[in-house]
């Protein structure tokens, strides 16, 4: 019996598999050991995952757990995540690594290439078929994460509150959210997970992607993602960029056009690594 997990800032996807091919998928809250203490991680696994595992009649001894997650970099976060998992799966072989490596394995297997995550945040790397050989730092939604959901949401909300959007789309936004500056300041600067809060506005962006101003916002965000991340790898023309994540999937046509604008191509595309 094996468990593979892929975790971002918004959710964790857990896949339970057997050697005979039985599979079950579960989702819990996102786990980021760089931002959470052990008690918080323990609470999510205990309250959200373990009760669901208990309902699977065919679950036997868990032999291995592979956890690929945002914030799984550096000895302290990695050790924190391993320690908590070992509490629940005492006899399992525990592996913890970055969500970027998990994405590379899902997109390319043992082949090499450039991979990108576009979900709540964004990240990129060059994968040599076994490990991440080179990467450009994401820097999070304040300093980076270009093209990710929080980046798109930040642009949308800021442009709306500053009166930079045309009246037709501004009215649609006001009708849907009734936001005030005080509301946004509270959520972004005083409450946990501001990146997740901002990313929720990508639903509005998707609903109104045919609006010229919204389309320009998306195009500019993907262009920034490519210029500030992908082009740093100095790739030959027509190199495929392999992408995974909800933003990459939902806005795949806009992403494809942005990539092709820079004389590259969109390669493999997955909504999530554990499909």
N, C-alpha and C positions, 0 to 999 in steps of 0.2 A: 504494500500500500504506500502510495506516495502523495504528498501535497506540494503543489506549486502555487506560489502567490505572486501577484503583481500589484504593487501598491503605489498610488499617487496621492496627491493632496486631498482629493475628493473621496475616493473609494478604494477599497482593496478587493481584488478579484481572487478568489481561492478556487483552485481546481483539485479535486480529489480523484485519483486514478488507481486502478488495480492492474496487475500484470495481464489479466484476461480482457482488459479494455473497457471495463465499466468506468463511467465518468459522472461526476456531479459538480455543478458550479454554484458558488455562493458569493455574495457580496457583503462586505461590512464597511464601516467607516474607514477613511484613509488613515494609514499609519506612517508617520515620518519620525524616525528615531532621533533625527537632529533637532526636532522641535518639540518632541514629547518626552516626558520622563517615563520610567519603567511602569509606574502605577497606571498612567493613562493607557499605555500599550496593553498592559495586563487586563485592564477593564474592557477594552474592545474585544480582545480574544475570548475572555471569559464570558462576557455577556452576549456577544453577537455571533461568534463563530462556534464555540464548543456546543451550545444547545442544538445547533443545526447538524453538527457532525453526529450527535447522539441519536438523531432520527434516521440515519442511514443504516439499514439493517445489515448491509454487506461490509461495513467498515470493520477491518481487522486491525492488527498492530500496525502502527504507522512506522515505516522503515526509514523514510527520509522526508525532509521538509526543505524545499528551496524557496527562499523569500527574496524577491527582487523589488526594491522599493526606492522611492524618492527619499533623499536624506541618508541613504545607506553608503556613506563614505567617511573614512576616518575611523580609527580604532575604537574610539569611545562610542559613537552611534552603532557601529557594527557589533561591538561587544554587548551593548544594551539590548539590541534586537535578538541576538543569539541567546542571551541569558533568559529572556522572557519566553522565547519559543521552547527552550529546553525545559522550562518549568511544566509546560503542558504536554510536550512530546519527549518524555524522559529517555526513551530508548531509540530515538530516531537520530539519523545523521542530519545535522543542521548546517545548511549553507545560506549565507546572507550576502547579497551583493546589490549593486545599483540597479535601478529600474532601466537604466540605459543599456546595461549588459543583457538584461532580460529581453529588451526590445530587439537588440541585435540578433539574439538567438532565434527569436520568433520570425524576424524579417528575412534573415539570411542563412540560418543554420550554421554550416561550417564554411560558407563563402565569405569573401571580403567585400567591403563597400562602405559607403557613407550612409549612416542611419540618423533619423531624427524622430523625436517625440514632440507631438503638438497636442497637448491636452490642456489641463489647467495652466501649466507652464510649458516651456519648451526646452529642448536640449538636443545636442548633436554630438556625433563622434565619427571617427574612422575606425572600423572594426576589421581586424586582420583574419577573421575566421575562427579565432579562439578567444581573443581578448580585445579590449579597447586600446588601440595603439596611440591614438591622439584625440584630444577633445578640446573644444572651445568652451570656456566656463559659461554656464547659463546666467548666473548672478541673481536669479530670483526675479520676482515681478517688479521690484522697485528699480533695480539697475539693469535688468535684462528681460528674459522670457519673451522676447519679441515673437509675435505671431501666436502666442498661447492665449488661452481663454481669458486669463486675468488681464493680460495686456490689451486684448480687444475690448474687454469690459471697461477697463480704465480709460481708454481712449473715448469710448462711447459716452460714458457718464460725464467725463470732464468736458467733452464738447457740448453735451446737452446743457450742463449747468452754466457754462460760459456763454451760451447763446450762439454757438458756432454752427449749429445744424439748421437746415431749412425748416420753415414753419410747419410744413405738412408732416414731416417725420418727428419733429419736436412735439407736436400735438399728440401724435400716436403714442409717443413715449410717456408723456404726462398722463394720458388717459389710462395707460396700463399700470404705471408705478406710483404716481403722485409723490415723487421724491422731493425732498428739500435738501438744501446744502447741509443742514444740521444732521439729517438722517445719514447722509453719505459720510460725513466726518466721523460720526459715532461708529459706524460699521468698519470703516477703513482704519481709523487711528486708535480706537478704544476697545474693540472687540476682537476675539480670536479669529484666525483664518480669513483675513481680509482678501487674500487671493481667491479663495473659494467664493466669497461674497461677490467680488467683481466679475468672476467668470460666469456667474448665473445670467448676466446680461447678454451672453452670446445667443441665448434662445431668441431674444428680440432681434438680434442681428440676423440670425438665420431666417426668421419670419419675414424680414424686410430686405433680403439680399438683393432684390430687384430695384430697390431705391438707389438712385445714383450716388447720393451722399454716403449711404451705408456701404455700397460696393467700393467706393473710393477708400473708405476707412479700412476695409478688409484688404484691399489691394496694397495699400501703403504699409499695413502691418506685416503682410507676408513679404513684401519687398525688403522691409527692415530686417526681418528674420533671415533672409537669404544674404543680404549685404553684410550684416554684422556677425553672421555665424557660418553659413555654408561657404561663402567665397573665401573664408580664411583657410580652407583646405587646398586652395590653388588647384582646382580640378580641371582636367581636360574637357573640351567641349563634348556635350551630350552625355556626360556622366550621369547615371541614374541616382536619384536621391530617394532612399527607401524610408517611408514614413509610417508611423503608428500613432494612434490617439484619436479622441473624439473630434477635435477641431480639424485635424487633417482629413478625417473621414467626411464630416458634415460639409466642409468647405473645399472638397477635393478638386472641383473644377477651377475654383479661384486659385488654389494652391498650384495646380498643374500649370495654369497660365503664368503665374508669377515665376515659377521655376523655369519654364521655357523662355521667358523674357530674358533670362540670364544665360541662355544657350546651354541649359542642362535639361534633364528629363526626369519625370516622376517615375520612380521604380515601383517596387512592391508597396502595397498600401493595405494596412490593417486598422480596423476600428479599435481593437485592443489586442495585446499579445496572446492572451489565452482564449482563442476562439475555438 
